[in-house]
Amino acid sequence: MAQASRLAPAGVFLAAFLLFVPSFDGLFAVLDFNHLDAIRSTDATTFFLRIFDPSDGGRNVIGTGDLYRPIYYTVFWFEYQAFGTNPLPYYVFNATMHSANAVLVYMLAKRLTNSNVASVVGAIIWAFHPQYADAVVWVSSTTDLLLVFFSLSAVLLYAKALEVEGRARVALTSLSFCAVLFALGAKESGIVLVPIIAGYHVLLGDPGFLRERRVPWGLLPFLLLPLVYFPLRLTLVGNLAANGDNDIFSIEVFVNIHILASLVAAPIVGETSQTSVLSVQQGAAGMAVIAAVVAAAVLGSRREWFLAGWFLLAIGPVLVFPQVWLVGRYLYLPLVGLAILGGIGIARAIELAPSLKLDVARLGAGAALTAGVMLWLGVLNMDQQNWWTAKGEEAGVFIASLKATYPDLPEDGRLIVTQHPRSLSLAPNDGMMLASAVRIAYDKDLEVITPWHLNRGEAAPTERDIWYPP
């Protein structure tokens, strides 16, 4: 058993990594082109000044909208310096980050359960869940990978800090706080770490401090963070990136909870979905997930309260989004809590089985169930990987055809593209990613327009224009 405990993290890492090896031949897709082109065409000083400026956040370089993710853009910048426009190392980096995150999920589960079976199964459920396969096989989703890496690191460091005293506690608490800042710099939803860490402190780390009326000095910097962050965001940006008509008191928030729970539950009924349009089976499974979360919160111990709270708190930032925006990728952080709850449930079922009284029998049953989870979720995960990498393949075919037609284009020329893949547009035919994809392909700052721009009166054809197709 001790040997299995030592090998488990390595096994979790290897399984999570191998799951995504088939995607390593993928190409860049969708907003990857915008990020890469922005880095390619902007000097380092301007790039970093803008992404770290809270009033800019990169929107004037990358066109990010109302986002502030300097840690994410910094990592992307370093990747570009190391990898250029070769997509393979970007995918290897993402798979490595995901695998490391899976090990951190295992470590959190082991801390909460002290059970190898619960920890391994929980980590595998989280690592193999198909709804956020694009968090790994989409290069630009490195933002989610970084968010989870720093979030789990922050919680684990804080948990360890509560177990020691003196300078060691101060050092670990400081590292945890820095990890929270890095998570927040990777993605805005990192702010949920404040209530998550506070929840750990109250429920599991130091539950007696309220009764004993002690001041949780180490927790105070975390609690002060939102008091600085939210006013700053509101003042400089004007909103918190919701951009929808929903608010926290709207019935749509409860509908969104059901949609997200149904995305979580999709693999239970053998489905995957990247939209808010749900089948009857998936919707019913989503209700079952909500019921399970409520049951864990009502009937469970403090540990179950914490894990259920993790899920509910982590989905909070997207509950005010329009339903059409809700995608499985937003579950990458929230599902940590539910995956560990799932691992606990499976471990308990094994322990209660009358035919599995011996440790060896329980270990065998745990291994068999883990293999079953890997197979079931792995097949669905591969479907999602293929769905996403097809977008890159479309872009690759288009670029290859364009360069076969025009091996070179003049720097001062203007290219009018009348046919391009849907995956290179955000709105229909707007070509939002098209121009960046073409500029990267030719390594030139070309002007690229589409009929969408012509119809809106943003440009008029001239005799010097180059047309594709000719």
Steps between C-alpha positions, in 0.01 A plus 500: 500500500785740582661423165172571319472832682845603379433396140150648477601860416730382221223276367251786503746729319581239235136408436397866465791571265450197275131584460591809298790364295268443197441877484869581466475517122238775527543846350422843633131584515262791552645773728847340504576701188406831663722439801797384293467784250481759779822371653668472158421858403552679836831583663550351845498831688166611353351155545581470870412860582156450355416158641599609852320835476164441676332760279613314189553134587612424145184605320695748285753233405302178480143628488413313817193694602453576868755249628802531726724192477864614511634168631331310218629737231848493653511121482371514141775751414771272636350205314516694176865593560580131558271330249424755230219382276560128545179375666639170636685636806197712593287186518767312694518791745122498547490124554781526753320778688178299503682194631663705774157635591367146524776418750404808703137378501630167628701676773197703612282188502762307697518780756121500538437125493826316581371240254698382200187378321304822555798712400591310184141462382425866572810613312422274204138619481626858494785437252294293254173694508421579135313829542818704522726304266547827313667645810793280397469468121440869441827691534329821615334319790831502683321764708283227658798272558686776682191594701460148636872449559532813713162445668580150620851607600354786704257275688761231568756756621246664730392163638863415575553843661227430753691193616822681591598797713736796494698596194396188313133602527577854385702371205237250387217750544694754295559246225130413505406867467741538208342195334158666536635812330643288219168316461320833483753619244435191292121540498256729678306212656803438723331738745287203618811374677435748778176334621639154421806554720287666767269198484792264549618703799158503666389145420820295501815690583415680822131444577533607865621855442148648501410330827828607657469853357844499345593730211602303186790730416622288211157511337460878515709585188282264296180659632628848416581407140142535363473840666783615273426292190131570440513882535808506276331289233180701518684832480739413218290263292145606580367146542610159616496334156145366538367689196161335537154596620503259793567597858545302820130532581378379159324168444749450216770442760320185618452391140874542450571285805295225339677542166844477659394200711371336181836558330662331800256210473516453123750209517268313737254457213772450242478849353717804455377847423665834435177701506216585736259293286446187707340164432230371735740239639776753558260744666374226734857398582573865579217503753652188657836680533331797668322260738832331580666835576211598728512161674875534555453848642213396729592148606878497471775598737699822490710345225196448278380852578833634383499302174139583417575863580804487270277410206233759577748780565713421195204510258387832650691730259322357192147474640415848371616417147248462216414133460652482154841581653500205738748235388661202665837675528360711784481182711877446508537655846152429649513127424790452741249494787254265329769264371637450851146448629457236231822331608381500861169344398666221304749430780215474752309262275805275483553512875136412571488209256479184718700294251798739516620462857868453420725795410622316191144447379416866555813608316408274209145631490633857508737426213221343295266794560776747417566318173129509421481874567806557281351299214152655518614861535803448274288401199278805544805718558649386169180602321534849645868516407419407141219757488736776606808405298280493188481879531876522469498262206251724319726799551804299389336392175397858427850640564661227289266576209556876533879461496482262207307767311716792619846380615571860600300818549625860488540672837288795387238290323145434613349153492124459463390151606153398386513141628653388826422240771230584751754428774690817403200721580343583833176641364398348163751601231659785699844339454607602849780241507555495123725806477726376779522153346606647165754737657657215693513282188688769304672663800387838369266771624253454215159662478237229466130571453188296422164573333371552855717813522406608147128467569535709814667776303828461689698459177456536124669281234776647285686380192807421707317253725590133495203265519475151644374289338629680189 
